[in-house]
């Protein structure tokens, strides 16, 4: 018998049932909250992007912070510019795959 419990996480208006090992439920909920906050921040900065693009941008931002803490030293305008460039690349890739 498994000690895993199922947690329902709501991200971008969609519910996800995810199993969490015993004792890790709060970590999972905290991670979902961090992701949702990052998505909300990106949605304010880039209101024209799709939900999928928001998730990708948010995941990339979170991963970049984990890999390179020195990014905190960059000016917000520099970070916004880098995100805009990444967003354009994502849009171009999605457009090329849709053709």
TAZI-V517935 format. One record per pair of residues at least 6 apart in sequence whose C-alpha atoms are under 8 Angstrom apart, sorted by sequence separation. I is the first residue (numbers start at 1). J is the second residue. If there is no record, write none. Layout:
i:I j:J
i:I j:J
This chain:
i:9 j:15
i:10 j:16
i:43 j:49
i:65 j:71
i:8 j:15
i:9 j:16
i:64 j:71
i:65 j:72
i:8 j:16
i:9 j:17
i:20 j:28
i:7 j:16
i:8 j:17
i:9 j:18
i:7 j:17
i:8 j:18
i:6 j:17
i:7 j:18
i:43 j:54
i:6 j:18
i:7 j:19
i:42 j:54
i:6 j:19
i:7 j:20
i:5 j:19
i:6 j:20
i:4 j:19
i:5 j:20
i:39 j:54
i:42 j:57
i:4 j:20
i:5 j:21
i:39 j:55
i:42 j:58
i:4 j:21
i:5 j:22
i:3 j:21
i:4 j:22
i:7 j:25
i:3 j:22
i:39 j:58
i:5 j:25
i:9 j:29
i:38 j:58
i:11 j:32
i:10 j:32
i:9 j:32
i:35 j:58
i:12 j:36
i:35 j:59
i:38 j:62
i:11 j:36
i:57 j:83
i:57 j:86
i:57 j:87
i:53 j:87
i:53 j:90
i:12 j:51
